[in-house]
Amino acid sequence: MTSSQPYDARLPLQPMADPVHQWLDWEEQANLIGFRTSTLPVEIEVVDVPRDELEVNVLPGAPPEILERFLEDDVVHVPRHPLNRDESVAWFHAPVAERWTARFTASRTLALPGPESGDALFSLKLATDHPHPDFHQPEKTKLREEALGAVEWVTLVDRVDAMLPPLVLAQLIREVLVVMAKGGETGFMVRDLRSFQDGGYYLPALSLPWVGRQIATRDGVPFDRIWAGAFASAVGRGKAELLARYGLWYETPNPQNVVIPLDPQLRPTGRIIFRDLGDGECSTDAFESLDVPWTRLVSDLRPETENSFWAFAEAADHAVEPETLKAWYRAHDLAYFGELARWFPRLAPAETESAAALEHWNRLLRTDEGSEAVVEHFRSLRPSGGAS
């Protein structure tokens, strides 16, 4: 494994041989400024808790090789966040049964890559009052609302995926196991990251102001132009695909929750990855609809344009210029509304300007005409071409 090196966009990009470790290094470097003090692995204490003291949710598609790390007969192996100091967090004083080695990817999330990323890759989201060593945030010990939201969304996503062809533009990192203390606020969530072991590289969007410049230089393409398409347009299309397919929009689709897939030669694939499924909200009747994914809008769409470029203007010497960000916002919105039009062409507005397009979709998707067009399109996507 190549050792971690501080970012320097002036230097040629020399990726690590192991794409998983490169992804982790990019994650940690992007979070280092103001937060991390080291990119070294950390130790997670694990305690054994009787299963009858827990609410255990094994979600659709959960791989046995990940589940077996946690579930054993009548005992659940429960990890503790290494920075937590709040004694009210469940199992704070429980004796340590074993220790795992992990790497930070965000404040409450750590990945367990295994030896040279050979084991099944997964990440943990854990309760802590200290997401960073010097930041006290007691609200971060509460996971129940987000955890139950993830359970709902994974169940819905699984139902819709059984009805429709595969996702084209976006990819969801799904929770596969959610464990909560019975009646409590603390617990943990497990995400399946095996797709990150396919030989490609995965660039956390928060790293784009730094690594994105290196990739642009390497490919001989202007920084603003390559990422207008490979990120701004891609994230706009991806968010619209999630909305059109599942009725899902992200409350915080910021760069910490977005990953850009690259091929083994570090070229963007054009797809986009979203994580933190529990951070989603529903704008439609998807949870009530059974025959099709959804039929009608019930609350306003929220493209959350600027949120997906959060912190890009604050990246020290590599901050993205205001004019570039404005151009990226436009590219995002054109892609977002263009993707909605591709899904539901009967409803497409003549006006493509962002505010007018948003008003159009918010109005029309609430009407009977809109509902008929949505249902018609979903039924056309089924293999049989008709209703089940």
C-alpha positions as a Markdown table, in Angstrom:
| # | Residue | x | y | z |
|---|---|---|---|---|
| 1 | Met | 0.0 | 0.0 | 0.0 |
| 2 | Thr | 1.3 | 3.5 | -0.9 |
| 3 | Ser | 1.6 | 5.8 | 2.0 |
| 4 | Ser | -0.7 | 8.8 | 2.3 |
| 5 | Gln | 0.5 | 12.0 | 0.8 |
| 6 | Pro | -0.9 | 15.5 | 1.4 |
| 7 | Tyr | -2.8 | 16.9 | -1.6 |
| 8 | Asp | -0.8 | 19.0 | -4.1 |
| 9 | Ala | -2.8 | 19.6 | -7.3 |
| 10 | Arg | 0.5 | 20.8 | -9.0 |
| 11 | Leu | 1.9 | 17.3 | -8.8 |
| 12 | Pro | 1.1 | 14.5 | -11.3 |
| 13 | Leu | -1.5 | 12.1 | -10.0 |
| 14 | Gln | 0.0 | 8.8 | -9.0 |
| 15 | Pro | -2.8 | 6.6 | -7.8 |
| 16 | Met | -2.2 | 3.8 | -5.3 |
| 17 | Ala | -2.2 | 0.3 | -6.8 |
| 18 | Asp | -5.1 | -0.7 | -4.5 |
| 19 | Pro | -8.2 | 1.3 | -5.6 |
| 20 | Val | -9.9 | 0.7 | -2.2 |
| 21 | His | -7.0 | 2.2 | -0.3 |
| 22 | Gln | -6.9 | 5.1 | -2.7 |
| 23 | Trp | -10.6 | 5.8 | -2.2 |
| 24 | Leu | -10.0 | 5.8 | 1.6 |
| 25 | Asp | -7.0 | 8.1 | 1.4 |
| 26 | Trp | -9.0 | 10.5 | -0.7 |
| 27 | Glu | -11.8 | 10.4 | 1.8 |
| 28 | Glu | -9.5 | 11.1 | 4.7 |
| 29 | Gln | -7.6 | 13.8 | 3.0 |
| 30 | Ala | -10.7 | 15.7 | 2.1 |
| 31 | Asn | -11.9 | 15.5 | 5.7 |
| 32 | Leu | -8.5 | 16.3 | 7.1 |
| 33 | Ile | -8.7 | 20.0 | 6.8 |
| 34 | Gly | -10.1 | 21.3 | 10.2 |
| 35 | Phe | -11.0 | 17.8 | 11.4 |
| 36 | Arg | -8.7 | 14.9 | 11.0 |
| 37 | Thr | -5.3 | 14.8 | 12.7 |
| 38 | Ser | -4.2 | 11.6 | 11.0 |
| 39 | Thr | -5.1 | 9.3 | 8.1 |
| 40 | Leu | -3.8 | 6.3 | 10.0 |
| 41 | Pro | -6.2 | 3.3 | 10.7 |
| 42 | Val | -8.1 | 3.4 | 14.0 |
| 43 | Glu | -9.2 | 0.7 | 16.4 |
| 44 | Ile | -12.9 | 0.0 | 17.0 |
| 45 | Glu | -13.9 | -1.8 | 20.2 |
| 46 | Val | -16.6 | -4.4 | 19.7 |
| 47 | Val | -18.8 | -5.8 | 22.4 |
| 48 | Asp | -21.1 | -8.8 | 22.4 |
| 49 | Val | -24.8 | -8.0 | 23.1 |
| 50 | Pro | -27.6 | -10.6 | 23.5 |
| 51 | Arg | -29.8 | -10.4 | 20.4 |
| 52 | Asp | -33.0 | -10.1 | 22.4 |
| 53 | Glu | -31.8 | -6.7 | 23.8 |
| 54 | Leu | -31.7 | -5.3 | 20.2 |
| 55 | Glu | -33.9 | -4.4 | 17.2 |
| 56 | Val | -32.1 | -6.2 | 14.4 |
| 57 | Asn | -33.1 | -5.4 | 10.8 |
| 58 | Val | -31.5 | -7.5 | 8.1 |
| 59 | Leu | -32.3 | -5.8 | 4.8 |
| 60 | Pro | -32.9 | -7.1 | 1.3 |
| 61 | Gly | -29.8 | -8.2 | -0.5 |
| 62 | Ala | -27.7 | -8.4 | 2.7 |
| 63 | Pro | -24.6 | -10.6 | 1.8 |
| 64 | Pro | -23.8 | -13.4 | 4.2 |
| 65 | Glu | -20.1 | -12.6 | 4.3 |
| 66 | Ile | -20.9 | -9.2 | 5.8 |
| 67 | Leu | -23.7 | -10.4 | 8.1 |
| 68 | Glu | -21.5 | -13.1 | 9.7 |
| 69 | Arg | -19.2 | -10.4 | 11.0 |
| 70 | Phe | -22.1 | -9.2 | 13.3 |
| 71 | Leu | -24.6 | -12.0 | 13.8 |
| 72 | Glu | -23.6 | -15.1 | 15.7 |
| 73 | Asp | -26.3 | -17.4 | 17.2 |
| 74 | Asp | -28.0 | -15.3 | 19.9 |
| 75 | Val | -25.3 | -12.7 | 20.1 |
| 76 | Val | -24.7 | -9.5 | 18.0 |
| 77 | His | -21.2 | -8.1 | 17.7 |
| 78 | Val | -21.7 | -4.4 | 18.3 |
| 79 | Pro | -19.0 | -1.8 | 17.4 |
| 80 | Arg | -18.4 | 1.4 | 19.3 |
| 81 | His | -17.3 | 4.7 | 17.8 |
| 82 | Pro | -13.7 | 5.3 | 18.8 |
| 83 | Leu | -14.3 | 9.0 | 19.7 |
| 84 | Asn | -17.5 | 8.8 | 21.7 |
| 85 | Arg | -17.3 | 10.0 | 25.3 |
| 86 | Asp | -21.0 | 10.0 | 26.1 |
| 87 | Glu | -21.8 | 7.3 | 28.7 |
| 88 | Ser | -25.5 | 7.4 | 27.8 |
| 89 | Val | -24.7 | 5.7 | 24.5 |
| 90 | Ala | -25.7 | 2.1 | 24.8 |
| 91 | Trp | -23.0 | -0.5 | 25.8 |
| 92 | Phe | -20.6 | 2.3 | 26.7 |
| 93 | His | -19.3 | 0.3 | 29.7 |
| 94 | Ala | -19.7 | -3.2 | 28.2 |
| 95 | Pro | -16.5 | -5.3 | 28.2 |
| 96 | Val | -14.6 | -5.5 | 25.0 |
| 97 | Ala | -14.9 | -8.8 | 23.2 |
| 98 | Glu | -12.7 | -8.0 | 20.2 |
| 99 | Arg | -11.1 | -5.2 | 18.2 |
| 100 | Trp | -11.4 | -4.3 | 14.5 |
| 101 | Thr | -9.2 | -2.0 | 12.4 |
| 102 | Ala | -11.0 | 0.7 | 10.5 |
| 103 | Arg | -10.5 | 3.9 | 8.5 |
| 104 | Phe | -12.6 | 7.1 | 8.8 |
| 105 | Thr | -14.6 | 8.1 | 5.8 |
| 106 | Ala | -16.8 | 10.7 | 7.6 |
| 107 | Ser | -17.5 | 11.9 | 11.1 |
| 108 | Arg | -19.6 | 9.0 | 12.1 |
| 109 | Thr | -18.7 | 6.5 | 9.4 |
| 110 | Leu | -15.8 | 4.2 | 9.2 |
| 111 | Ala | -14.9 | 1.6 | 6.5 |
| 112 | Leu | -13.4 | -1.8 | 7.2 |
| 113 | Pro | -11.4 | -2.6 | 4.1 |
| 114 | Gly | -9.8 | -5.9 | 5.2 |
| 115 | Pro | -6.2 | -7.0 | 4.4 |
| 116 | Glu | -5.4 | -5.2 | 1.1 |
| 117 | Ser | -9.2 | -4.9 | 0.6 |
| 118 | Gly | -9.6 | -8.6 | -0.1 |
| 119 | Asp | -12.4 | -9.1 | 2.4 |
| 120 | Ala | -16.0 | -8.0 | 1.6 |
| 121 | Leu | -15.9 | -4.2 | 2.0 |
| 122 | Phe | -18.4 | -2.5 | 4.2 |
| 123 | Ser | -18.8 | 0.6 | 6.3 |
| 124 | Leu | -20.3 | 1.4 | 9.7 |
| 125 | Lys | -22.2 | 4.4 | 10.9 |
| 126 | Leu | -21.9 | 4.7 | 14.6 |
| 127 | Ala | -23.3 | 6.9 | 17.4 |
| 128 | Thr | -20.9 | 9.4 | 19.0 |
| 129 | Asp | -21.0 | 12.7 | 20.8 |
| 130 | His | -17.6 | 13.6 | 19.2 |
| 131 | Pro | -17.7 | 13.1 | 15.5 |
| 132 | His | -14.3 | 14.8 | 15.5 |
| 133 | Pro | -11.8 | 14.9 | 18.4 |
| 134 | Asp | -12.5 | 18.6 | 19.3 |
| 135 | Phe | -16.2 | 18.8 | 18.2 |
| 136 | His | -18.8 | 18.1 | 20.8 |
| 137 | Gln | -22.2 | 17.3 | 19.1 |
| 138 | Pro | -24.4 | 15.3 | 21.5 |
| 139 | Glu | -27.2 | 15.1 | 18.9 |
| 140 | Lys | -24.9 | 12.8 | 16.8 |
| 141 | Thr | -25.6 | 10.0 | 19.3 |
| 142 | Lys | -29.2 | 9.8 | 18.0 |
| 143 | Leu | -29.5 | 7.4 | 15.1 |
| 144 | Arg | -33.0 | 6.1 | 15.3 |
| 145 | Glu | -34.8 | 8.4 | 12.9 |
| 146 | Glu | -32.1 | 8.0 | 10.2 |
| 147 | Ala | -31.8 | 4.3 | 10.8 |
| 148 | Leu | -35.5 | 3.6 | 10.5 |
| 149 | Gly | -35.6 | 5.9 | 7.4 |
| 150 | Ala | -32.9 | 3.8 | 5.8 |
| 151 | Val | -34.9 | 0.6 | 6.6 |
| 152 | Glu | -38.0 | 2.1 | 4.9 |
| 153 | Trp | -36.0 | 3.3 | 1.9 |
| 154 | Val | -34.1 | 0.1 | 1.3 |
| 155 | Thr | -37.4 | -1.8 | 1.4 |
| 156 | Leu | -39.0 | 0.6 | -1.1 |
| 157 | Val | -35.9 | 0.6 | -3.4 |
| 158 | Asp | -36.0 | -3.2 | -3.4 |
| 159 | Arg | -39.7 | -3.3 | -4.4 |
| 160 | Val | -39.2 | -0.8 | -7.2 |
| 161 | Asp | -36.0 | -2.5 | -8.5 |
| 162 | Ala | -38.1 | -5.6 | -8.9 |
| 163 | Met | -40.4 | -3.7 | -11.2 |
| 164 | Leu | -38.1 | -1.7 | -13.4 |
| 165 | Pro | -34.8 | -2.2 | -15.4 |
| 166 | Pro | -31.6 | -1.4 | -13.6 |
| 167 | Leu | -30.5 | 2.2 | -12.7 |
| 168 | Val | -28.6 | 3.8 | -15.5 |
| 169 | Leu | -27.1 | 7.0 | -14.2 |
| 170 | Ala | -27.1 | 6.7 | -10.4 |
| 171 | Gln | -26.0 | 4.1 | -8.0 |
| 172 | Leu | -27.2 | 3.8 | -4.4 |
| 173 | Ile | -25.0 | 2.6 | -1.5 |
| 174 | Arg | -27.5 | 0.6 | 0.5 |
| 175 | Glu | -27.7 | -0.3 | 4.1 |
| 176 | Val | -27.8 | -4.1 | 4.7 |
| 177 | Leu | -28.0 | -4.2 | 8.5 |
| 178 | Val | -29.5 | -1.8 | 10.9 |
| 179 | Val | -29.2 | -2.5 | 14.7 |
| 180 | Met | -30.8 | -0.4 | 17.5 |
| 181 | Ala | -30.9 | -0.7 | 21.2 |
| 182 | Lys | -34.5 | -1.7 | 22.0 |
| 183 | Gly | -36.5 | 1.5 | 22.5 |
| 184 | Gly | -33.3 | 3.5 | 22.4 |
| 185 | Glu | -31.7 | 6.1 | 20.1 |
| 186 | Thr | -28.3 | 4.5 | 19.7 |
| 187 | Gly | -27.2 | 1.7 | 17.4 |
| 188 | Phe | -25.3 | 1.2 | 14.2 |
| 189 | Met | -25.9 | 0.9 | 10.5 |
| 190 | Val | -23.9 | -1.3 | 8.0 |
| 191 | Arg | -23.5 | -0.4 | 4.3 |
| 192 | Asp | -22.4 | -2.8 | 1.6 |
| 193 | Leu | -19.4 | -1.4 | -0.3 |
| 194 | Arg | -18.4 | -4.5 | -2.3 |
| 195 | Ser | -19.1 | -2.5 | -5.5 |
| 196 | Phe | -16.0 | -0.5 | -4.7 |
| 197 | Gln | -13.9 | -3.6 | -5.2 |
| 198 | Asp | -14.5 | -3.9 | -8.9 |
| 199 | Gly | -11.1 | -2.6 | -9.9 |
| 200 | Gly | -12.2 | 1.0 | -10.6 |
| 201 | Tyr | -11.4 | 4.1 | -8.6 |
| 202 | Tyr | -13.9 | 6.0 | -6.5 |
| 203 | Leu | -13.4 | 9.8 | -6.0 |
| 204 | Pro | -15.3 | 11.3 | -3.1 |
| 205 | Ala | -16.9 | 14.5 | -4.5 |
| 206 | Leu | -15.5 | 16.5 | -1.5 |
| 207 | Ser | -12.1 | 15.8 | -3.0 |
| 208 | Leu | -12.9 | 17.2 | -6.4 |
| 209 | Pro | -11.3 | 20.7 | -5.9 |
| 210 | Trp | -8.0 | 18.9 | -5.4 |
| 211 | Val | -7.9 | 15.6 | -7.1 |
| 212 | Gly | -10.3 | 16.8 | -9.9 |
| 213 | Arg | -7.6 | 19.3 | -10.9 |
| 214 | Gln | -5.0 | 16.6 | -11.1 |
| 215 | Ile | -7.3 | 14.4 | -13.2 |
| 216 | Ala | -8.0 | 17.4 | -15.5 |
| 217 | Thr | -4.3 | 18.1 | -15.9 |
| 218 | Arg | -3.5 | 14.4 | -16.5 |
| 219 | Asp | -6.2 | 14.3 | -19.3 |
| 220 | Gly | -5.2 | 17.7 | -20.8 |
| 221 | Val | -8.8 | 19.0 | -20.3 |
| 222 | Pro | -9.8 | 22.3 | -18.6 |
| 223 | Phe | -10.8 | 21.6 | -15.0 |
| 224 | Asp | -14.1 | 23.6 | -15.3 |
| 225 | Arg | -15.1 | 21.8 | -18.5 |
| 226 | Ile | -14.4 | 18.2 | -17.5 |
| 227 | Trp | -16.3 | 18.4 | -14.2 |
| 228 | Ala | -19.2 | 20.4 | -15.6 |
| 229 | Gly | -20.1 | 17.2 | -17.4 |
| 230 | Ala | -18.6 | 14.5 | -15.2 |
| 231 | Phe | -19.9 | 16.0 | -11.9 |
| 232 | Ala | -22.3 | 18.9 | -12.3 |
| 233 | Ser | -24.4 | 17.3 | -15.0 |
| 234 | Ala | -24.0 | 13.8 | -13.7 |
| 235 | Val | -25.2 | 14.7 | -10.2 |
| 236 | Gly | -28.1 | 16.6 | -11.6 |
| 237 | Arg | -29.2 | 13.7 | -13.8 |
| 238 | Gly | -28.6 | 11.2 | -11.0 |
| 239 | Lys | -30.8 | 13.1 | -8.5 |
| 240 | Ala | -33.5 | 13.4 | -11.1 |
| 241 | Glu | -33.3 | 9.6 | -11.8 |
| 242 | Leu | -33.7 | 8.8 | -8.1 |
| 243 | Leu | -36.7 | 11.2 | -8.0 |
| 244 | Ala | -38.3 | 9.8 | -11.2 |
| 245 | Arg | -37.7 | 6.2 | -10.2 |
| 246 | Tyr | -38.3 | 6.0 | -6.5 |
| 247 | Gly | -39.8 | 9.4 | -5.5 |
| 248 | Leu | -36.6 | 9.9 | -3.5 |
| 249 | Trp | -34.8 | 13.2 | -3.0 |
| 250 | Tyr | -31.9 | 13.8 | -0.7 |
| 251 | Glu | -32.2 | 16.3 | 2.0 |
| 252 | Thr | -28.4 | 16.8 | 2.0 |
| 253 | Pro | -27.0 | 15.6 | -1.4 |
| 254 | Asn | -23.7 | 17.4 | -0.5 |
| 255 | Pro | -20.2 | 16.3 | -1.7 |
| 256 | Gln | -19.8 | 14.1 | 1.5 |
| 257 | Asn | -22.7 | 12.0 | 0.3 |
| 258 | Val | -21.6 | 11.7 | -3.3 |
| 259 | Val | -18.9 | 9.6 | -4.9 |
| 260 | Ile | -17.7 | 9.8 | -8.5 |
| 261 | Pro | -16.8 | 6.4 | -10.1 |
| 262 | Leu | -13.6 | 6.4 | -12.3 |
| 263 | Asp | -12.4 | 3.6 | -14.5 |
| 264 | Pro | -9.0 | 2.0 | -13.9 |
| 265 | Gln | -7.4 | 4.8 | -16.0 |
| 266 | Leu | -9.0 | 7.4 | -13.8 |
| 267 | Arg | -11.5 | 8.5 | -16.4 |
| 268 | Pro | -15.0 | 9.5 | -15.1 |
| 269 | Thr | -17.6 | 6.8 | -16.0 |
| 270 | Gly | -20.5 | 9.3 | -16.2 |
| 271 | Arg | -22.3 | 7.7 | -13.4 |
| 272 | Ile | -22.8 | 9.0 | -9.8 |
| 273 | Ile | -23.0 | 7.3 | -6.5 |
| 274 | Phe | -25.2 | 8.4 | -3.6 |
| 275 | Arg | -24.8 | 7.2 | 0.0 |
| 276 | Asp | -26.6 | 7.9 | 3.3 |
| 277 | Leu | -29.9 | 6.6 | 2.1 |
| 278 | Gly | -31.5 | 7.4 | 5.5 |
| 279 | Asp | -31.0 | 11.0 | 4.6 |
| 280 | Gly | -33.7 | 10.8 | 1.9 |
| 281 | Glu | -37.2 | 12.2 | 1.9 |
| 282 | Cys | -40.2 | 11.3 | -0.3 |
| 283 | Ser | -41.9 | 13.8 | -2.5 |
| 284 | Thr | -44.5 | 11.3 | -3.9 |
| 285 | Asp | -47.0 | 8.6 | -2.8 |
| 286 | Ala | -44.3 | 5.9 | -3.2 |
| 287 | Phe | -44.9 | 4.4 | 0.2 |
| 288 | Glu | -48.7 | 4.0 | -0.6 |
| 289 | Ser | -48.4 | 2.9 | -4.2 |
| 290 | Leu | -48.1 | -0.9 | -4.9 |
| 291 | Asp | -48.8 | -1.6 | -8.6 |
| 292 | Val | -46.3 | 1.0 | -9.8 |
| 293 | Pro | -43.4 | 2.8 | -8.0 |
| 294 | Trp | -45.5 | 6.0 | -7.5 |
| 295 | Thr | -48.3 | 7.9 | -9.1 |
| 296 | Arg | -48.4 | 11.5 | -7.9 |
| 297 | Leu | -46.3 | 14.3 | -6.3 |
| 298 | Val | -47.4 | 15.1 | -2.8 |
| 299 | Ser | -44.7 | 17.7 | -1.8 |
| 300 | Asp | -42.5 | 20.1 | -3.8 |
| 301 | Leu | -39.4 | 18.8 | -5.6 |
| 302 | Arg | -36.1 | 19.9 | -4.2 |
| 303 | Pro | -33.2 | 19.7 | -6.6 |
| 304 | Glu | -30.9 | 21.1 | -3.9 |
| 305 | Thr | -28.6 | 22.5 | -6.5 |
| 306 | Glu | -26.1 | 24.5 | -4.5 |
| 307 | Asn | -26.0 | 21.8 | -1.8 |
| 308 | Ser | -24.2 | 19.4 | -4.1 |
| 309 | Phe | -21.3 | 21.9 | -4.5 |
| 310 | Trp | -21.1 | 22.7 | -0.8 |
| 311 | Ala | -17.5 | 23.6 | 0.4 |
| 312 | Phe | -16.1 | 23.8 | -3.1 |
| 313 | Ala | -15.6 | 27.6 | -2.7 |
| 314 | Glu | -13.9 | 27.0 | 0.6 |
| 315 | Ala | -11.1 | 24.6 | -0.5 |
| 316 | Ala | -8.2 | 26.9 | 0.4 |
| 317 | Asp | -5.8 | 27.4 | -2.5 |
| 318 | His | -7.9 | 25.1 | -4.7 |
| 319 | Ala | -11.3 | 26.7 | -4.2 |
| 320 | Val | -13.5 | 26.5 | -7.2 |
| 321 | Glu | -14.0 | 30.0 | -8.7 |
| 322 | Pro | -17.5 | 31.7 | -8.4 |
| 323 | Glu | -18.0 | 31.9 | -12.2 |
| 324 | Thr | -17.2 | 28.1 | -12.5 |
| 325 | Leu | -19.7 | 27.3 | -9.7 |
| 326 | Lys | -22.4 | 29.4 | -11.4 |
| 327 | Ala | -21.8 | 27.5 | -14.7 |
| 328 | Trp | -21.9 | 24.2 | -12.8 |
| 329 | Tyr | -25.2 | 25.2 | -11.2 |
| 330 | Arg | -26.7 | 25.8 | -14.6 |
| 331 | Ala | -25.3 | 22.5 | -16.0 |
| 332 | His | -26.8 | 20.7 | -12.9 |
| 333 | Asp | -30.2 | 22.2 | -13.4 |
| 334 | Leu | -30.3 | 21.6 | -17.2 |
| 335 | Ala | -29.4 | 17.9 | -16.5 |
| 336 | Tyr | -31.9 | 17.6 | -13.7 |
| 337 | Phe | -34.9 | 18.9 | -15.6 |
| 338 | Gly | -33.7 | 17.2 | -18.8 |
| 339 | Glu | -33.7 | 13.9 | -17.1 |
| 340 | Leu | -37.2 | 14.4 | -15.7 |
| 341 | Ala | -38.3 | 15.2 | -19.3 |
| 342 | Arg | -36.6 | 12.0 | -20.6 |
| 343 | Trp | -38.6 | 10.0 | -18.0 |
| 344 | Phe | -41.9 | 11.7 | -18.6 |
| 345 | Pro | -41.8 | 13.3 | -22.1 |
| 346 | Arg | -45.6 | 13.9 | -22.3 |
| 347 | Leu | -45.1 | 16.3 | -19.4 |
| 348 | Ala | -42.0 | 18.1 | -20.5 |
| 349 | Pro | -42.2 | 21.9 | -20.3 |
| 350 | Ala | -41.3 | 24.2 | -23.2 |
| 351 | Glu | -39.5 | 26.5 | -20.8 |
| 352 | Thr | -36.2 | 25.0 | -19.6 |
| 353 | Glu | -35.1 | 27.9 | -17.3 |
| 354 | Ser | -34.7 | 26.5 | -13.8 |
| 355 | Ala | -37.3 | 28.4 | -11.8 |
| 356 | Ala | -40.0 | 28.0 | -14.5 |
| 357 | Ala | -39.2 | 24.3 | -15.0 |
| 358 | Leu | -39.4 | 23.6 | -11.3 |
| 359 | Glu | -42.8 | 25.4 | -11.1 |
| 360 | His | -44.0 | 23.4 | -14.1 |
| 361 | Trp | -43.1 | 20.0 | -12.6 |
| 362 | Asn | -44.4 | 20.8 | -9.2 |
| 363 | Arg | -47.7 | 21.8 | -10.6 |
| 364 | Leu | -48.2 | 19.1 | -13.3 |
| 365 | Leu | -47.0 | 16.1 | -11.3 |
| 366 | Arg | -49.9 | 16.8 | -8.8 |
| 367 | Thr | -52.6 | 16.6 | -11.5 |
| 368 | Asp | -54.5 | 13.7 | -13.0 |
| 369 | Glu | -52.9 | 14.3 | -16.3 |
| 370 | Gly | -49.5 | 14.0 | -14.7 |
| 371 | Ser | -50.4 | 10.9 | -12.7 |
| 372 | Glu | -51.7 | 9.2 | -15.9 |
| 373 | Ala | -48.4 | 10.0 | -17.7 |
| 374 | Val | -46.3 | 8.7 | -14.8 |
| 375 | Val | -48.2 | 5.4 | -14.5 |
| 376 | Glu | -48.1 | 4.9 | -18.3 |
| 377 | His | -44.4 | 5.4 | -18.4 |
| 378 | Phe | -43.7 | 3.0 | -15.5 |
| 379 | Arg | -45.9 | 0.3 | -17.1 |
| 380 | Ser | -44.0 | 0.7 | -20.4 |
| 381 | Leu | -40.8 | -0.1 | -18.6 |
| 382 | Arg | -41.9 | -3.5 | -17.4 |
| 383 | Pro | -40.7 | -6.5 | -19.3 |
| 384 | Ser | -44.2 | -7.4 | -20.3 |
| 385 | Gly | -45.0 | -3.9 | -21.4 |
| 386 | Gly | -48.2 | -3.8 | -19.3 |
| 387 | Ala | -49.6 | -3.9 | -15.8 |
| 388 | Ser | -49.0 | -6.9 | -13.6 |
